[in-house]
Amino acid sequence: MNDLPPPSGPALRKSLGLLDGVAIAASSTAATTSIGIGLGVTAGVVGLHLPAIMLLAFLPILGIAGAYSRLNRVEPNAGNGYVWVGRSLTPWLGFLVGWVNIVATIAFLAYTTAVTGSAMIQLAGEAGVHELGGLTLDPDSTAQTTAVGILILVAVTLTAVTGVRTAARLQTGLLIFEYVVLLGFCGYGIVTGPHAFSLSWFDPFAIPSASALAQGLLLSVFCYWGFEAAFTVNEEVRDPRDASRAGLITLVTMLGLFLLGSIAFQRVLSQDELAGHGAQGLAYFGDRLASQPLAALPLVALMFSAVASLQAGVIPTARGMFAMSRDRTLGPVWGKVSSRYGTPALGTLLIGALATAVAALSLVIPRLADMIMATVNAVGIVVALSYALTALAAAVRFRALLREDWRQGIRAVVLPTLSAISLLALGGYLGWSFYTSTDHLEVSADNGWFLLLTPLAMIASGFLAAAWAKWVRRSPYFHSGRGTDADAPQLLATSR
């Protein structure tokens, strides 16, 4: 395969700096949402070992981040993993990475839509509004939370259409408020919490079982998911290296926040309280530390985090589909760039519409807590697969470094390979545990076959879509795995 630049495609407007990339990636990772909801869900699996599981999950994710950063240096592309895996491994797996990221993000948007609605209904309750038009407001009702959240999804989608720069400015403001509240309450909780600090919280060997460890790791990987959003706007930053810096800065920041949050929650709340409050965990945490109106601040921060992550989810998905459309692996509608905004405006609107449709489908699971668990498990498995394939692509692309410079080779080849193996083993083990946990299928968040069938359907649909792109659309991508990029520099396979 030669090293000529790929053909030109429609170009996105370059308007972002390092801080914009950090704002987008941090909003996509949504630390406040992960702490407010994810910690309670994870505690229900691993008990009082949240710091241990967050640290343990960080290790493979750090290897994945290194792979993203190095690949981005030699081939900045809005499609990132879709292009990198397609070129280094096979176009079929490359397309699968792009596809599952799209499907997983749409599922995440549906989940976050409901979380946003739940936060708003909880805020209404704190303000004394418990009924509306004769309807008793319930923050754990999937129907009510989804209806309210869809209104917010429409608003943030329209904001994303006007440009990434506008969205990044909004997200920066929301993030500042979130982090001030989060740091204040968690710091206060660590100092004043009634439960004694214990080093056993950092002991992964004290987690109840191997299956609990695997599921806890997968839930934690889901919490870290989103740092790579910085790489989906790498064609819109003025310097592609800023995308790499933004992704790594976001990841390290998330680790610090997750450790702070997990220690604070375990100092303030018992294990039963942690696991029993689900989507309302952060509000309960705030109530234990302060009286109203200060106690409502964590809930406001959760709402801001959910709103920002909705917008941050729409942006990278539209960019990924834009890159795939340039290669004719998806239809031309996704590749249209607005002459007014310099963004894939129509594709962004369609992403919002798809997320709304999936949010409506999620009503088959009536309780919000159950819907969250089902979504997180499904998305966690496909995200682990996507990360693993991208890490393997980096190992293959830079394998020559093992002969040229062993230190560079360890960072560029060995660490991504170990990260990929651990994530693939994790997803495989968890899938097997789901399969053996029951003998029948039902649409329920605690049914193993349902939990396994959902990610398998995402993956199977990816291969069907790839076959359509190859033999019906006759996409040139399947001849080489190389992506169309109007702005990428000369590609050097062993560049450092």
TIVEXBA-76341 format. One record per residue (C-alpha): residue in three letters; y, x negated, z. Coordinates in steps of 0.5 Angstrom, whole numbers, plus 500, padded with zeros to 3 digits. Last residue first. Example, Ala and Ser with C-alpha at 12.3 -4.5 7.8 and 13.67 -1.06 7.14 Angstrom:
BEGIN
SER498473514/ALA491475516/
//
This chain:
BEGIN
ARG518487531/SER516488524/THR509488522/ALA509494517/LEU515493514/LEU519499512/GLN525498508/PRO531502511/ALA530509512/ASP536514510/ALA534519505/ASP527519508/THR521522505/GLY514521509/ARG509516507/GLY502519508/SER500516502/HIS496521497/PHE497527502/TYR504526502/PRO505528495/SER504535497/ARG500539492/ARG502545495/VAL496549493/TRP491543494/LYS494539500/ALA499543503/TRP494549503/ALA488544506/ALA493542511/ALA495549514/LEU487550515/PHE487543518/GLY493545523/SER490552524/ALA484549527/ILE488545532/MET492551535/ALA486555535/LEU482549539/PRO488549544/THR487557545/LEU480557545/LEU479552551/LEU483556556/PHE480563553/TRP473560554/GLY475557561/ASN478564564/ASP483563569/ALA489565565/SER485571562/VAL484574555/GLU476575556/LEU471570554/HIS464570557/ASP459565560/THR464561565/SER466554567/THR462550563/TYR467551557/PHE473550561/SER470543564/TRP468541557/GLY476542555/LEU478538561/TYR473532560/GLY476532552/GLY483532554/LEU482527559/ALA478522555/LEU483523549/LEU489522554/SER485515557/ILE483513550/ALA491514547/SER494510553/LEU489504553/THR490504545/PRO498504546/LEU497498552/VAL493494547/VAL497494541/ALA504493541/ARG505491548/ILE499487548/GLY500484541/GLN507482543/ARG504478549/TRP499475544/ASP504473539/GLU501472531/ARG494474532/LEU495480536/LEU501482532/ALA497483526/ARG495490530/PHE502493529/ARG501499524/VAL494500527/ALA496500535/ALA502504533/ALA498509529/LEU493509535/ALA499511540/THR501517535/LEU494519535/ALA494519543/TYR501523544/SER498528539/LEU492529542/ALA495529549/VAL500534547/VAL494539544/ILE491539551/GLY498540555/VAL500546550/ALA493550552/ASN494548560/VAL501549560/THR501556556/ALA495559561/MET498557567/ILE505560565/MET502566563/ASP498567570/ALA505566573/LEU508571569/ARG504576571/PRO502581565/ILE498577560/VAL498581554/LEU506580554/SER505573551/LEU505577544/ALA512578545/ALA514571547/VAL510569540/ALA515573536/THR521571540/ALA519564538/LEU518565531/ALA525568531/GLY528562534/ILE524557529/LEU526562523/LEU534561526/THR533553526/GLY530553519/LEU536557516/ALA540552520/PRO537545518/THR543542520/GLY549539516/TYR554544519/ARG557547513/SER553545507/SER547547511/VAL541543510/LYS535547507/GLY528543508/TRP525549512/VAL526554506/PRO522549502/GLY515551504/LEU511546508/THR507540506/ARG512539501/ASP514532503/ARG522534505/SER519541508/MET515536513/ALA521533515/PHE525539516/MET519542520/GLY520536525/ARG527537525/ALA527545526/THR522543532/PRO526538535/ILE532543535/VAL529549538/GLY526546544/ALA532543546/GLN536549546/LEU530553550/SER530546554/ALA538547556/VAL537555558/ALA531553562/SER535547566/PHE541552567/MET537557570/LEU533552574/ALA540550576/VAL542557578/LEU536558582/PRO537551586/LEU545554587/ALA542560590/ALA541557597/LEU549555597/PRO551563597/GLN547564601/SER543560607/ALA540553606/LEU534549606/ARG528554606/ASP532559602/GLY533553597/PHE525552597/TYR524559596/ALA528559590/LEU525553587/GLY518556588/GLN520563584/ALA516561578/GLY509560582/HIS510562589/GLY503561592/ALA502553591/LEU508550595/GLU507555600/ASP500554601/GLN501547601/SER506547606/LEU514547604/VAL519542606/ARG517535606/GLN512537601/PHE517539596/ALA522533598/ILE516528596/SER515532590/GLY522533588/LEU524525589/LEU517523585/PHE519528579/LEU526526579/GLY525518579/LEU519519574/MET524523569/THR529518570/VAL524513567/LEU522518561/THR529519559/ILE531512559/LEU525511555/GLY527516550/ALA534515550/ARG533507548/SER529509542/ALA533514539/ASP539509540/ARG535504536/PRO536508530/ASP544507530/ARG549512528/VAL544518531/GLU542523526/GLU536520523/ASN533519530/VAL534526531/THR526527532/PHE526521536/ALA530523542/ALA525529543/GLU520524545/PHE522525552/GLY519532551/TRP513532555/TYR513529562/CYS512535565/PHE506537560/VAL503530562/SER503532569/LEU499538568/LEU494534564/LEU494529570/GLY493535575/GLN487538570/ALA484531570/LEU484530578/ALA482537579/SER476536575/ALA474530578/SER475533585/PRO479534591/ILE485529590/ALA484524596/PHE483518590/PRO490519588/ASP493517594/PHE500517594/TRP501523598/SER496520603/LEU502515605/SER504521609/PHE511524611/ALA511529616/HIS513536615/PRO519539618/GLY524537612/THR530534614/VAL531528611/ILE527529605/GLY530536604/TYR537534604/GLY535529598/CYS532534594/PHE537539595/GLY543534593/LEU539531588/LEU537537585/VAL544540585/VAL547534582/TYR542534577/GLU542541575/PHE550541574/ILE550534570/LEU545537566/LEU548543564/GLY554539562/THR550534558/GLN546540555/LEU553543552/ARG555537549/ALA548536546/ALA548543543/THR555541539/ARG553535537/VAL546537534/GLY550542530/THR552549529/VAL545552528/ALA543550535/THR549554538/LEU545560534/THR539558537/VAL542558544/ALA544565544/VAL538568541/LEU534565546/ILE538568552/LEU537575549/ILE530573549/GLY530571556/VAL532578558/ALA526581555/THR521576557/THR523576564/GLN522584564/ALA515584560/THR512578564/SER513581570/ASP514576576/PRO522576577/ASP521584578/LEU527589577/THR526596579/LEU527600573/GLY532606575/GLY537604570/LEU537597573/GLU534596580/HIS534590585/VAL542588584/GLY544585591/ALA546578588/GLU540574590/GLY536580586/ALA541578580/LEU539571581/GLN532572581/ILE532576575/MET536571571/ALA531566574/SER525570571/GLY529571564/THR529563564/VAL522563565/ALA520568560/THR524564555/THR521558557/TYR514560556/ALA516563549/LEU519556547/PHE513552550/ALA509556545/ILE513555539/THR513547542/ALA506547542/VAL505550535/ILE511545532/ASN507539536/VAL501542533/TRP503542526/GLY506535526/VAL500531529/LEU495535525/PHE499533518/GLY499526521/LEU491527522/TRP490529515/PRO495524512/THR490518515/LEU491513520/SER497508519/ARG501513514/GLY500519516/VAL500517524/TRP507515523/VAL510520518/TYR507526523/GLY509522529/ASN516521527/GLY518527523/ALA525526523/ASN524519521/PRO526512523/GLU521507521/VAL521500523/ARG524501530/ASN522508531/LEU515505531/ARG516500536/SER520506541/TYR514511539/ALA509506541/GLY513504548/ALA513511549/ILE506512549/GLY504506553/LEU509509558/ILE506516558/PRO499513560/LEU502510566/PHE506516568/ALA500520569/LEU498516575/LEU505516578/MET506524578/ILE499525580/ALA500521586/PRO507524588/LEU504531588/HIS498529592/LEU499535597/GLY494539594/VAL491537587/VAL490544583/GLY495549587/ALA500543588/THR500543580/VAL502550579/GLY508549585/LEU510542582/GLY511545575/ILE515551577/GLY521548580/ILE520541579/SER518542571/THR524547571/THR529542574/ALA526536570/ALA527540563/THR523535558/SER527538553/SER534537556/ALA532530558/ALA531529551/ILE537532548/ALA542529553/VAL539522552/GLY540523545/ASP547525546/LEU548519551/LEU546514546/GLY550517540/LEU550522535/SER554524529/LYS549522523/ARG549528518/LEU542530516/ALA540528509/PRO536531503/GLY531527501/SER530520498/PRO524517495/PRO520512500/PRO523505500/LEU518500497/ASP513496502/ASN507497498/MET500500500/
//
